[in-house]
Amino acid sequence: MEQTVVLITGCSSGIGLSLAVRLASDPAKMYKVYATMRNLAKKERLLDCVKGLHKDTLDILQLDITDQGQILEVNLLGTISTIQAFLPGMKAQGHGRILVTGSIGGLKGLPFNEVYCASKFAVEGACESLAILLQHFNIHVSLIECGPVNTDFLDNPQRAEPGDCSLQQVDAHTRSLYDTYLQHCGMVFQNAAQDTEDIVKVFLDAIQSSNPAFRYYTNNALLPLSSPKISALDGSQYIRTMSKIIFSTNGKEEQK
Ligand SMILES: NC(=O)c1ccc[n+]([C@@H]2O[C@H](COP(=O)([O-])OP(=O)(O)OC[C@H]3O[C@@H](n4cnc5c(N)ncnc54)[C@H](OP(=O)(O)O)[C@@H]3O)[C@@H](O)[C@H]2O)c1
């Protein structure tokens, strides 16, 4: 059987790493994986994980999806430019699959994550726009919408931390809300975070489906949060509900 060629970005860690390992180690060798990372000095982790099983199924290549390191550039412009690089080839061969890692933060606003959410909301718009056009070329776009996943993601230095000068300069009330938010995140990760293997299963569903959906949700536990958004289209119910969930500690409303 002809191998399916798969290009994966961000394979030095996290979801990209796990997906590359799973596909490159496929017992039936169904996939030829081009695992890319911006820093090839990190490739040992991937090579260790595939443990020599990668002959004919794995090539590791250097790819920085953007020359600018900011969240908006990496998540949005990097995603679009990577897709655009492969569209002419996919159109010419008459088929293709594009799978993008989406986020709960691309479907709902989250406090202290303005830039991240803006980037992921924008990815939703970009993918939806592309999907409408690309179906005419037999190219399917799917978003794999993740809730919390246990990866290096939270250690990313671009994310705000209490010690950051940006947070040191803010008022005491904002800092205290940030501390409550961090406690909430800790609880959510403890109770609901998935492992990268769970995410890889959803990627495989999408890859192997003959008629892939546009959105796949990896974590059903987070779906109830969608109802305030859908039931009250003016958006205010979602904002009140999220504020209550995040900033009420032990069920008590925050005291100003
Ligand atoms: N973990 C979560 O809770 C969660 C939840 C929802 C959505 N997601 C999404 O899942 C995706 C993967 O994140 P992860 O959780 O697997 O985090 P991760 O372990 O931090 O992996 C991120 C990967 O992206 C790479 N990367 C960063 N900037 C890049 C650039 N300019 N060019 C190429 N590669 C670059 C990193 O490479 P370096 O090692 O070189 O930095 C790393 O391999 C992201 O889109 C994230 O938004 C994650």
The ligand as a MOL file (V3000), in Angstrom:
LIG
                    3D

  0  0  0     0  0            999 V3000
M  V30 BEGIN CTAB
M  V30 COUNTS 48 52 0 0 0
M  V30 BEGIN ATOM
M  V30 1 N -0.9350 21.8010 26.0740 0
M  V30 2 C -2.1330 22.3590 26.1370 0
M  V30 3 O -2.7610 22.4510 27.2200 0
M  V30 4 C -2.8090 22.8340 24.8680 0
M  V30 5 C -4.1780 23.1430 24.9190 0
M  V30 6 C -4.8190 23.5840 23.7740 0
M  V30 7 C -4.0930 23.7240 22.5800 0
M  V30 8 N -2.7590 23.4410 22.5650 0 CHG=1
M  V30 9 C -2.0440 23.6590 21.2790 0
M  V30 10 O -1.2670 22.5300 20.9550 0
M  V30 11 C -0.2020 22.9290 20.0860 0
M  V30 12 C 1.0660 22.2270 20.5190 0
M  V30 13 O 1.3800 22.6350 21.8400 0
M  V30 14 P 1.9590 21.6220 22.9450 0
M  V30 15 O 1.0000 21.5900 24.0570 0
M  V30 16 O 2.3880 20.3530 22.3100 0 CHG=-1
M  V30 17 O 3.2030 22.5160 23.4700 0
M  V30 18 P 4.7800 22.3110 23.4300 0
M  V30 19 O 5.1520 20.9990 24.0470 0
M  V30 20 O 5.3160 23.5850 24.0150 0
M  V30 21 O 5.1260 22.2230 21.8630 0
M  V30 22 C 5.1250 23.3500 21.0370 0
M  V30 23 C 5.9820 23.0180 19.8320 0
M  V30 24 O 5.9260 24.1120 18.8950 0
M  V30 25 C 7.2650 24.3990 18.5010 0
M  V30 26 N 7.4150 25.7700 18.0280 0
M  V30 27 C 7.3130 26.9160 18.7410 0
M  V30 28 N 7.5810 27.9780 17.9330 0
M  V30 29 C 7.8630 27.4720 16.7060 0
M  V30 30 C 8.2320 28.0340 15.4520 0
M  V30 31 N 8.3710 29.3550 15.2810 0
M  V30 32 N 8.4350 27.1970 14.3950 0
M  V30 33 C 8.2930 25.8610 14.5340 0
M  V30 34 N 7.9590 25.2560 15.6870 0
M  V30 35 C 7.7590 26.0620 16.7560 0
M  V30 36 C 8.0980 24.1290 19.7430 0
M  V30 37 O 9.4530 23.9940 19.3780 0
M  V30 38 P 10.6680 24.4010 20.3770 0
M  V30 39 O 10.9160 23.1650 21.2130 0
M  V30 40 O 11.7810 24.7160 19.4400 0
M  V30 41 O 10.2090 25.5720 21.2060 0
M  V30 42 C 7.4620 22.8160 20.2010 0
M  V30 43 O 7.9440 21.7240 19.4600 0
M  V30 44 C -0.1560 24.4630 20.1510 0
M  V30 45 O -0.7440 24.9670 18.9680 0
M  V30 46 C -1.0350 24.8030 21.3620 0
M  V30 47 O -1.6680 26.0550 21.2160 0
M  V30 48 C -2.0990 22.9870 23.6710 0
M  V30 END ATOM
M  V30 BEGIN BOND
M  V30 1 1 1 2
M  V30 2 2 2 3
M  V30 3 1 2 4
M  V30 4 1 4 5
M  V30 5 2 4 48
M  V30 6 2 5 6
M  V30 7 1 6 7
M  V30 8 2 7 8
M  V30 9 1 8 9
M  V30 10 1 8 48
M  V30 11 1 9 10
M  V30 12 1 9 46
M  V30 13 1 10 11
M  V30 14 1 11 12
M  V30 15 1 11 44
M  V30 16 1 12 13
M  V30 17 1 13 14
M  V30 18 2 14 15
M  V30 19 1 14 16
M  V30 20 1 14 17
M  V30 21 1 17 18
M  V30 22 2 18 19
M  V30 23 1 18 20
M  V30 24 1 18 21
M  V30 25 1 21 22
M  V30 26 1 22 23
M  V30 27 1 23 24
M  V30 28 1 23 42
M  V30 29 1 24 25
M  V30 30 1 25 26
M  V30 31 1 25 36
M  V30 32 1 26 27
M  V30 33 1 26 35
M  V30 34 2 27 28
M  V30 35 1 28 29
M  V30 36 1 29 30
M  V30 37 2 29 35
M  V30 38 1 30 31
M  V30 39 2 30 32
M  V30 40 1 32 33
M  V30 41 2 33 34
M  V30 42 1 34 35
M  V30 43 1 36 37
M  V30 44 1 36 42
M  V30 45 1 37 38
M  V30 46 2 38 39
M  V30 47 1 38 40
M  V30 48 1 38 41
M  V30 49 1 42 43
M  V30 50 1 44 45
M  V30 51 1 44 46
M  V30 52 1 46 47
M  V30 END BOND
M  V30 END CTAB
M  END
